[in-house]
Amino acid sequence: MFQNIQQIASLQGRDFERAFLNLMVQNQQTAVQAFRNEIAQGTATQIRSLARTGLSVISQNLLTSRFLLNLRGAGSTPVGSTGGTSDTAGQADNQFLMNSLQNSALGIIMGALAMIRGSTLGLRNVGLSMVTFQARSLASGIGLLTGSGPTLQGPSLDMMQSIQDLAALQGLNFNRGFMNFMTTNLAQNVQSFLNEINTGTDALTQAFARQGLPSLIQSRATMLMLQQPQGTTFTPGTTTPGTTM
């Protein structure tokens, strides 16, 4: 550890930042595992409670460190490390993250659309909540994507056409189309998050899925509740909204 610090101290600029963040990620990962071990195996209630609190804080710090490291060039070999792929999320985990980030970006667009086009205060408030939640989710998820993972892309042409169809609607027609769109999208997102929780191989990605799942379930329940008074469903255009873009 002391040798690592000496190596970092000899660097400057972005090289220093990358090396420092790499060291922080290593230390935070060790702390996360230690807290998990205490929670799973500890016998003292107060210490286990402390470990749960510490795990929440350290996990968030680790997400932040990985996000910053990603901005400065993820995939560099940590100081004092021989490289390897043990800290790299599996291809399926990275694919889940990419889909989740695409849907977060879509959620921001849809939320803003609801704030502008929604004909009821309730739907406009839902739009505001979507923008806030999805922006936070997007920032957290980007920090988990590894440099070797798939490239993040925007919505597909079909998805953009569905958004344009919705944007052309007004009043109750917009409300129906929006809620039908989002109900389908959220149902697919919930299933995607459940699949990651049950079959994922990267612990941090699974933690990201566990953290986001309750909000997705609540959002879908809210959408279904708002959908009831709006009458029959309406799907804009000929495209079917979904999560694969």
N, C-alpha and C positions, 0 to 999 in steps of 0.2 A: 504494500500500500504506500509506504513512504517513498519507494523508488518511483512509483507511478506519479505521485505528487511532484517529485523533482523533475520528472520528464515533462509534465504539464507546465510547470513553472518556467521551463526553458522555451516555451512556444509563445507565439504572438498572434494577434488578430483572430481570423476565423479558425486557424489551426488550434489555437488555444481554446476557443469556444467549443469546437467539436470534441476535443480531447476531454475537456472539463465535463461536458454533457454526457459523454460516453461513460466516464467514471461515475457520475451521478446516477446514471441508469443502472450500472452494475450494483452500486451500493443499495439503491432503492429496491431493486429486484431481490437482493438478499434479505432486506428488511421485510418485504412483502411475504417471502417464504417463511421467515421466522415467525411473523405474526400469525400466518395460517397454521403453522405447526402448533403454536400455543393455543389457538382457538380449538383445534381438533383434538389435542392431547392434554392440554392443561387441566389441572384439578382445582385451582384456586379461582373462585368466581370473580373476585375483583381484578385479578391479573388477566383473565380471559376477557373481561369487559374492557379493560385498558387496551388489550390487543385488538379488539374489534374497532375501537375508536382510532387506534394507530393505523390499522389496515386501511381504513377509509381515507385518512389524510395522506398516507404514503402512496396509496394507489393513485390518488388525484395528482400528487406531485410527479409520480412516474409518468402518467399520461402527459403532463405538461413538458417534462424533460424530453420524452420521445417526440412530441410535437415540435419542440424547438430544434431538436437534433435533425428531424426530417427536413425542416426549413434550411438547415445549414449543410445538408448533404448526408442523408442517412446511408447506412451500409458501410461506413468507414470502420476499420478494425479498431476495437477499443484499446486504449493504452494498457499494456501489460497482458494483452490477449493474443492468442495464436490464431484467431479467426474462428471459422466454423459456422454452422447454421443452427445451433441449438436454440438461439434466441429469435430465430426467424419464424414468423407465423407460417403455417402450412398454406399450400396453394388454396385450399378450400376456405381457410380462414380469411385470407386476403381477398378472395372473391366475395365472401360475405361482407367484408368491410367495404369493398368497392360498391356493391349493390346498396348497402346501407347509406353510404355517402351520397350516391346518386339520388336516393329517395329523400335524403335530408335536403338536398338542393331543390328537388322537386317540391318538397313540403314548404320550403320558403317561398317558392313561386306561387304555389296554390294558396298559401296563407295570405300573401299579399293580394292575390286576386279576390279572395273572400272579403278582405277588408275594404276593397274598392267596390266590388259588385254585389256583395251580400245585401239582401233587402231587409234583413232583420238585424237588430242589435246583437242577438245571440250568435248569429253566424259570423258577424264581423268580429266579435270577441274571440270566437274560435279561431278565426284567421290570425288575430294578433298572438294568441297563445301558440299557434303552429309556428309562426315566424320565430318567436323567442326560443321555443324548445328545439326546433330543428337547427337553428344557428348554433346553439350550444352542442347539440349532438354532432354536427358537422365538424366543429373544432376538436372535439374529443376523438372522433373517429380518424381524422387525418393524422393525429399523433400516433396511431397504432399501425397505419399502413407502412410496410417495410419497403425499402428501396427496390427490392427485387420483385415486388408484387405487380399486379396488372396496373395499367395506366387508367387513372380516373377520367371518365368521359362524361359529357353532358347528356341530357335526355335524347332519346332516339327521335327520328323524324316523325314516327307515328305518335309518340308521346307529345311532341310539340304541336302536332296537328290537333290532338285532343284538347290541349290547353287553349289553342287558338279558337277552337269550336266553343269551348266554355266561355272564353272572354267575350264572345259575340252575343252571349245571352244576357237577358235582363230579368229582374224581378224573380218570381217563383220558378220560372224556367231555369234560371241560373242556379237557384238554391237546390232544385232537384238534381240537376246535372252534376253540380259540385259534390253533393253528398253521396250520390251514387258512385261517382268517380273515387272519392276518398274512402268509402266503405269497402270497395273492392281492393283498393291499394293497401289499406291498413290490414285487411284480412291476410293478404299475401305477406306483408311485412311481419305480422305476428308469427306466421308459420316459419318464415325465414329465421327469425330470432330464436324460436324454439328449436329449430334444427341445429343452429350453432351451439346453443346451450347443451344439447344432448349429444352432439357428435363432433363438436369442434376439438381441436388439438392444442390451441394456444390459450393459456389461462387468462391472459389479459383481454383477448378478444371475447372469450366467454363471459368475463366479468362485464365487459362493455354491453354484451347482449342482455345479461341479467339486469343490468342497471336500466336499460332502455325499454325492456319488455313491458313493465307495468304501465308506463306512460302510453305505449302503443295500444294496449288493451283498453285503457281508460279512454283514449281518443276515439277508438272504434265504438265503444259503448255510447259515448257522447254523440257521435255522428248518427248512430242508429236511433237514438232518442230524438234528435232533431229532425230526423228523416220522417218520422211518423206523421206529423201534421201536414207535410208538404204534398201529399197525394201520390200519384203513381210515379215510378222512377222514370228518368229520362237520361239516355246516353247520347252525348253529342257526337255527330259525325258517324262514321262507320267503324272507328277503331275501338278497341277494348282496352281500358286502362289496366296497367299491371306494373310489376316491379322489374321485369327484365327489359333493359334498355340497350 
